[in-house]
Amino acid sequence: MTTKADKSEKGKRQAPVGKRGGNKKGDPCEFINPPNLLLAKVTHDPSLKHVRNLTDSKFKPDSRRLQKMTTLISENEEKCVTALNRKIKQIEPVYRDLQDGTLPDREPFIEECKDIHGAAKALDHMPVIRITSSLLRYLNADVSGRAMDPAIFTAHLDALFNRNALDVKLDAPTKLVLTALETLVDHAVADRS
């Protein structure tokens, strides 16, 4: 392919309708309008040369099967939400102990938080994902310095137990709460370093 357009009289011809004219300066490439038949050429499948209108197709959705699938999805979603609620309910004793000033055992609490985090990821519940990842970040930070702060645990667990007030779609107030928790952990981790 040459990079210059042919300017001679024999090279000039009338451009087809919808195509770039031969008298114009610039790239002499041809602009291809749909349908692009390249796939039909490569696969040698003549059925690909025709543009199909999906509204005229013979495909009819099976309404019973769609209803069954919708029911199955909603039932499984309810089961997952129930499992997440059950996992969060298991850490209520930790919350009560924090109210008394007792810190949780580190390793079992990390495992429970990871369990909640995994369940939230399966549900794509963004507030719970961010709360637990922030709490896990705090728990996994270097602990050789000062003791853990019960107020950080309490703030995260308060948000976790009041997750119904948080919007799953992350509206502005929810983002504000989650950002505040993450900032709290940022400062606590930075102070330890």
C-alpha positions in Angstrom: 0.0 0.0 0.0 1.4 3.4 -0.9 1.2 6.3 1.4 0.4 8.9 -1.3 -2.9 9.1 -3.2 -2.8 8.8 -7.0 -3.2 12.4 -8.4 -3.2 11.5 -12.1 -6.3 11.8 -14.2 -6.5 8.0 -14.7 -6.5 7.5 -10.9 -9.4 9.9 -10.4 -12.8 8.4 -10.7 -16.2 9.1 -9.3 -16.4 8.0 -5.6 -19.3 5.7 -4.8 -22.2 7.1 -2.7 -21.2 7.3 1.0 -17.5 7.0 0.2 -14.7 9.5 0.4 -14.1 11.3 -2.9 -10.9 10.8 -5.0 -10.2 14.6 -5.1 -9.7 15.0 -1.3 -6.3 15.2 0.2 -5.3 12.9 3.0 -5.6 9.2 3.6 -6.7 7.3 0.5 -8.2 4.4 2.5 -11.7 3.3 1.8 -14.3 3.7 4.6 -16.3 0.5 4.9 -19.9 0.8 5.9 -21.6 -2.1 7.7 -22.0 -5.0 7.3 -18.4 -6.0 7.5 -18.0 -9.3 5.8 -14.5 -10.1 7.0 -15.7 -12.8 9.4 -17.7 -14.4 6.5 -14.6 -14.4 4.3 -12.4 -15.9 7.0 -14.8 -18.6 8.2 -16.3 -19.3 4.7 -19.7 -19.3 6.3 -22.3 -17.8 3.9 -24.9 -17.4 6.6 -22.7 -14.6 8.1 -23.1 -12.4 5.0 -26.7 -11.6 5.9 -27.7 -9.1 8.5 -30.2 -10.6 10.9 -33.0 -8.7 12.5 -33.5 -10.1 16.0 -37.0 -8.9 16.2 -38.0 -11.1 13.3 -36.3 -14.2 14.7 -38.0 -17.4 15.7 -36.6 -17.3 19.2 -39.2 -17.1 21.9 -38.2 -17.0 25.5 -39.7 -19.7 27.7 -41.6 -17.8 30.3 -41.9 -20.8 32.7 -38.1 -21.3 32.6 -37.5 -17.6 33.2 -39.9 -17.6 36.1 -38.1 -20.6 37.6 -34.7 -19.0 37.2 -35.9 -15.8 38.8 -37.3 -17.7 41.7 -34.1 -19.7 42.1 -32.0 -16.6 42.0 -34.1 -14.8 44.6 -34.1 -17.8 46.9 -30.3 -18.1 46.7 -29.9 -14.4 47.4 -32.1 -14.8 50.5 -30.0 -17.7 51.6 -26.8 -15.7 51.1 -28.1 -12.7 53.0 -29.2 -15.0 55.8 -25.7 -16.6 55.9 -24.1 -13.2 56.0 -26.4 -12.1 58.9 -25.6 -15.3 60.8 -21.9 -14.7 60.4 -22.2 -11.1 61.6 -24.3 -12.3 64.5 -21.5 -14.6 65.6 -19.3 -11.7 66.5 -21.8 -10.0 68.8 -19.9 -11.5 71.9 -16.8 -9.6 70.7 -18.9 -6.4 70.6 -20.2 -7.0 74.2 -16.7 -7.7 75.4 -15.5 -4.4 73.8 -18.2 -2.6 75.8 -16.6 -4.1 79.0 -13.1 -3.0 77.8 -11.9 -6.5 76.8 -10.1 -6.8 73.4 -10.9 -9.9 71.3 -8.4 -12.7 70.7 -6.6 -11.6 67.6 -6.3 -14.7 65.4 -9.9 -16.1 65.9 -11.3 -12.5 65.3 -9.3 -12.2 62.1 -10.7 -15.5 60.8 -14.3 -14.4 61.6 -13.7 -11.1 59.8 -12.3 -12.9 56.8 -15.3 -15.1 56.8 -17.7 -12.1 56.8 -15.6 -10.4 54.2 -15.8 -13.5 51.9 -19.6 -13.7 52.3 -20.0 -10.0 51.6 -17.9 -10.4 48.4 -20.1 -13.2 47.2 -23.1 -11.0 47.7 -21.3 -7.9 46.3 -22.4 -6.0 49.4 -19.9 -3.1 49.1 -20.4 -1.5 52.5 -19.7 -4.7 54.4 -16.8 -5.4 52.1 -15.2 -2.1 52.8 -15.9 -2.2 56.6 -14.4 -5.7 56.9 -11.4 -4.9 54.7 -10.7 -1.8 56.8 -11.0 -3.8 60.0 -8.7 -6.5 58.6 -6.2 -3.9 57.6 -6.1 -2.6 61.2 -5.9 -6.1 62.6 -3.0 -7.1 60.2 -1.0 -4.0 60.9 2.2 -4.3 62.8 1.3 -4.9 66.5 4.7 -4.7 68.0 4.1 -1.1 69.1 1.1 0.1 71.1 -1.9 -1.9 72.1 -5.0 -2.1 69.9 -7.5 0.7 70.3 -11.0 -0.6 71.3 -12.6 2.5 69.9 -11.5 1.5 66.3 -13.1 -2.0 66.8 -16.3 -0.4 68.2 -16.6 2.0 65.3 -16.3 -0.8 62.8 -18.6 -3.2 64.6 -21.2 -0.4 65.0 -21.2 0.2 61.3 -21.3 -3.6 60.7 -24.3 -4.1 63.0 -26.1 -1.1 61.5 -25.4 -2.1 57.9 -29.1 -1.9 57.1 -28.8 1.9 57.4 -26.1 1.9 54.8 -27.0 1.9 51.1 -25.6 -1.0 49.1 -25.3 1.4 46.1 -23.0 3.6 48.1 -24.9 6.9 48.3 -23.2 9.9 49.7 -23.9 9.3 53.5 -22.7 5.7 53.1 -19.5 6.8 51.4 -18.9 9.3 54.1 -19.2 6.6 56.9 -17.0 4.2 55.0 -14.4 6.8 54.3 -14.4 7.9 57.9 -13.7 4.3 59.0 -10.9 3.9 56.5 -9.4 7.2 57.5 -9.5 6.2 61.2 -7.5 3.1 60.3 -5.1 5.1 58.1 -4.3 7.3 61.1 -4.0 4.4 63.5 -1.7 2.5 61.2 0.4 5.6 60.5 0.8 6.3 64.3 2.2 2.8 64.8 4.9 3.1 62.2 
